[in-house]
């Protein structure tokens, strides 16, 4: 089993996998786990060993069908009432030519504050269960309204429509990994931060992966395998 196949197997087993993007983009590594397998222990590891922002991804087309918007669109649409929101539109992201992937934030209605490891794990796993059910879209919308409140403590991220074509961020890279692993295609991700005020370097992440027996894959590896995956499945995801 090569390194990439091991990473896919780790995802299927609910283990964290590390994803470094590109030398000419963020130059950052995210820890990712399939959202359906997130546990309170997963979130403790992310808080202690990663330290960035915990977010959960949604395939863009599904998000649009359900009615889960990009947050920037919500702000822009409300800029008539709140003009400052229009002035703050994210049009100058230094590492990206597309708008921010941030969507809304949510809590499951069975949580208390929503921020504890137990609460966020519940929100994330119930979210994946809900949006990937086999129910009609209208029923999914109803279930989302009944099961979740917004805003909350889990940050949703929407991929672009054509994953890894229009945008090649961690949102898309990690979601593509979930598709290729054959799990529900939502990734929960968290940036690997260092103790020097910045992101952990690639070398530091490689050392962390070796020490903890974790798989580390790069954006280039994912894109190469993603093209093969789409060719085999005949899909433009």
C-alpha positions as CSV (number, residue, x, y, z in Angstrom):
1,X,0.0,0.0,0.0
2,X,1.5,3.3,-1.1
3,X,1.3,6.5,1.0
4,X,-1.7,7.9,-0.8
5,X,-3.7,4.7,-0.5
6,X,-2.8,4.5,3.2
7,X,-4.2,8.0,3.6
8,X,-7.5,7.0,2.0
9,X,-7.6,3.9,4.3
10,X,-6.9,6.1,7.3
11,X,-9.8,8.3,6.3
12,X,-12.1,5.3,6.1
13,X,-11.0,4.3,9.6
14,X,-11.7,7.8,11.0
15,X,-8.0,8.6,11.6
16,X,-6.7,12.1,11.0
17,X,-4.8,12.8,7.8
18,X,-2.5,15.8,7.2
19,X,-2.9,17.8,3.9
20,X,-0.2,20.3,2.8
21,X,-1.5,22.6,0.0
22,X,1.1,24.2,-2.3
23,X,4.4,26.0,-2.1
24,X,2.8,28.9,-4.1
25,X,-0.4,29.1,-2.1
26,X,-1.0,29.2,1.6
27,X,2.0,26.9,2.3
28,X,-0.1,25.5,5.2
29,X,-1.1,22.0,6.4
30,X,-4.6,21.1,7.6
31,X,-5.5,18.2,9.8
32,X,-8.6,16.5,8.3
33,X,-11.0,13.8,9.4
34,X,-14.1,12.6,7.6
35,X,-17.0,14.5,9.2
36,X,-19.1,11.4,9.8
37,X,-16.4,10.0,12.0
38,X,-15.6,13.0,14.1
39,X,-15.6,12.4,17.9
40,X,-14.9,14.6,20.9
41,X,-11.4,13.0,20.9
42,X,-10.9,14.1,17.3
43,X,-11.6,17.7,18.3
44,X,-9.3,17.6,21.4
45,X,-6.5,16.5,19.0
46,X,-7.3,19.3,16.6
47,X,-7.3,21.8,19.5
48,X,-4.1,20.6,21.1
49,X,-2.0,19.5,18.1
50,X,-3.4,21.7,15.2
51,X,-4.7,24.8,16.9
52,X,-6.3,26.6,14.0
53,X,-10.0,27.0,13.2
54,X,-12.2,23.9,13.1
55,X,-14.4,23.9,10.0
56,X,-16.6,21.4,8.2
57,X,-16.9,21.3,4.4
58,X,-19.9,20.9,2.1
59,X,-19.8,20.1,-1.7
60,X,-20.8,23.4,-3.4
61,X,-23.6,22.0,-5.6
62,X,-25.2,20.3,-2.6
63,X,-24.9,23.4,-0.5
64,X,-26.7,25.4,-3.2
65,X,-29.5,22.8,-3.6
66,X,-30.1,22.7,0.1
67,X,-29.9,26.5,0.5
68,X,-26.6,26.9,2.4
69,X,-25.0,30.1,1.1
70,X,-21.5,31.5,1.1
71,X,-21.3,33.9,3.9
72,X,-19.9,36.6,1.6
73,X,-23.1,36.3,-0.5
74,X,-25.2,36.8,2.7
75,X,-23.2,39.9,3.6
76,X,-23.4,41.3,0.0
77,X,-27.2,40.7,-0.2
78,X,-27.7,42.6,3.1
79,X,-25.2,45.4,2.2
80,X,-28.2,47.7,1.3
81,X,-29.2,47.7,4.9
82,X,-25.7,47.5,6.3
83,X,-23.4,49.3,3.8
84,X,-20.2,48.4,5.7
85,X,-20.7,44.7,4.7
86,X,-20.3,45.6,1.1
87,X,-17.2,47.6,1.8
88,X,-15.7,44.6,3.6
89,X,-16.3,42.1,0.7
90,X,-13.3,39.7,0.5
91,X,-12.1,40.7,-3.0
92,X,-8.4,40.9,-2.1
93,X,-7.5,37.5,-0.6
94,X,-3.7,37.4,-1.2
95,X,-3.5,33.7,-1.9
96,X,-6.7,33.1,-3.8
97,X,-8.5,34.6,-6.8
98,X,-11.9,33.4,-5.8
99,X,-14.2,34.5,-2.9
100,X,-13.9,33.1,0.6
101,X,-15.2,29.5,1.0
102,X,-16.8,30.4,4.4
103,X,-20.5,29.5,4.7
104,X,-22.7,30.0,7.8
105,X,-22.1,28.7,11.3
106,X,-24.3,26.2,13.0
107,X,-25.0,24.4,16.3
108,X,-27.2,21.3,16.6
109,X,-30.3,22.0,18.6
110,X,-29.4,19.3,21.1
111,X,-26.2,21.1,22.1
112,X,-25.9,23.5,25.0
113,X,-23.3,26.2,24.4
114,X,-22.2,24.5,21.2
115,X,-18.4,25.0,21.7
116,X,-17.5,22.0,23.8
117,X,-15.8,19.0,22.1
118,X,-18.9,17.0,22.8
119,X,-21.2,19.6,21.4
120,X,-19.2,20.3,18.2
121,X,-18.8,16.6,17.6
122,X,-22.5,16.1,17.8
123,X,-23.1,19.1,15.4
124,X,-20.6,17.9,12.9
125,X,-21.7,14.2,12.8
126,X,-25.4,15.1,12.7
127,X,-24.7,17.6,9.9
128,X,-23.1,15.0,7.8
129,X,-25.8,12.5,8.5
130,X,-28.5,15.0,7.6
131,X,-27.2,16.5,4.3
132,X,-26.1,13.1,2.9
133,X,-29.4,11.4,3.7
134,X,-31.3,9.8,0.7
135,X,-34.2,12.1,1.4
136,X,-35.6,14.6,-1.1
137,X,-34.0,18.0,-1.0
138,X,-37.1,19.6,0.6
139,X,-37.0,17.0,3.4
140,X,-33.3,17.7,4.0
141,X,-34.1,21.4,4.3
142,X,-36.8,20.6,6.8
143,X,-34.5,18.4,8.8
144,X,-31.8,21.1,8.8
145,X,-34.3,23.6,10.1
146,X,-35.6,21.3,12.8
147,X,-32.2,20.0,13.8
148,X,-29.9,23.0,13.7
149,X,-29.7,26.6,14.7
150,X,-27.6,29.4,13.2
151,X,-25.3,31.1,14.0
152,X,-23.4,28.6,16.0
153,X,-19.9,27.2,16.7
154,X,-19.2,25.0,13.7
155,X,-18.0,26.9,10.7
156,X,-19.2,25.5,7.4
157,X,-17.1,25.8,4.2
158,X,-18.6,25.4,0.7
159,X,-16.5,24.1,-2.1
160,X,-16.7,25.7,-5.5
161,X,-19.0,23.9,-8.0
162,X,-16.1,22.2,-9.9
163,X,-13.9,20.9,-7.1
164,X,-10.2,21.6,-7.7
165,X,-10.9,23.4,-11.0
166,X,-12.0,26.9,-10.0
167,X,-10.4,26.8,-6.5
168,X,-7.7,24.6,-5.0
169,X,-7.9,25.4,-1.3
170,X,-8.0,23.0,1.6
171,X,-11.8,23.1,1.4
172,X,-11.6,21.4,-2.0
173,X,-8.5,19.3,-1.4
174,X,-9.9,17.7,1.7
175,X,-13.4,17.2,0.3
176,X,-11.9,15.5,-2.8
177,X,-10.0,13.1,-0.4
178,X,-13.4,12.2,1.1
179,X,-14.9,11.4,-2.3
180,X,-11.9,9.3,-3.2
181,X,-12.0,7.4,0.1
182,X,-15.7,6.6,-0.5
183,X,-17.0,8.2,2.7
184,X,-19.6,11.0,3.0
185,X,-17.9,13.9,1.2
186,X,-17.6,16.3,4.0
187,X,-14.2,16.9,5.7
188,X,-13.7,18.5,9.1
189,X,-10.4,20.4,8.9
190,X,-8.1,22.5,11.2
191,X,-4.9,24.3,10.3
192,X,-1.7,23.2,11.9
193,X,-0.4,26.2,13.9
194,X,3.1,26.6,15.4
195,X,4.3,28.2,18.7
196,X,6.0,31.1,16.9
197,X,2.8,32.9,15.9
198,X,2.6,31.4,12.4
199,X,1.7,28.2,10.7
200,X,3.8,25.1,11.2
201,X,6.4,24.7,8.4
202,X,6.2,21.8,6.0
203,X,9.3,20.3,7.7
204,X,7.7,20.6,11.2
205,X,4.5,18.9,9.9
206,X,6.5,16.1,8.3
207,X,8.2,15.5,11.7
208,X,4.9,15.6,13.5
209,X,3.4,13.1,11.0
210,X,6.3,10.7,11.5
211,X,6.2,11.0,15.3
212,X,2.5,10.2,15.4
213,X,2.2,7.7,12.5
214,X,-0.1,10.0,10.5
215,X,-0.4,10.1,6.7
216,X,0.7,13.4,5.0
217,X,-0.3,14.1,1.4
218,X,0.2,17.2,-0.8
219,X,-2.1,19.2,-3.0
220,X,-0.2,18.1,-6.0
221,X,-0.8,14.4,-5.1
222,X,-4.5,15.0,-4.5
223,X,-5.0,16.8,-7.8
224,X,-3.2,14.1,-9.7
225,X,-5.3,11.3,-8.1
226,X,-8.5,13.5,-8.4
227,X,-8.1,13.7,-12.2
228,X,-7.8,9.9,-12.3
229,X,-10.8,9.5,-10.0
230,X,-13.0,11.7,-12.2
231,X,-11.9,9.9,-15.4
232,X,-12.8,6.6,-13.9
233,X,-16.2,7.7,-12.5
234,X,-17.1,9.9,-15.4
235,X,-18.2,12.7,-13.1
236,X,-17.5,16.4,-13.1
237,X,-17.7,16.9,-9.3
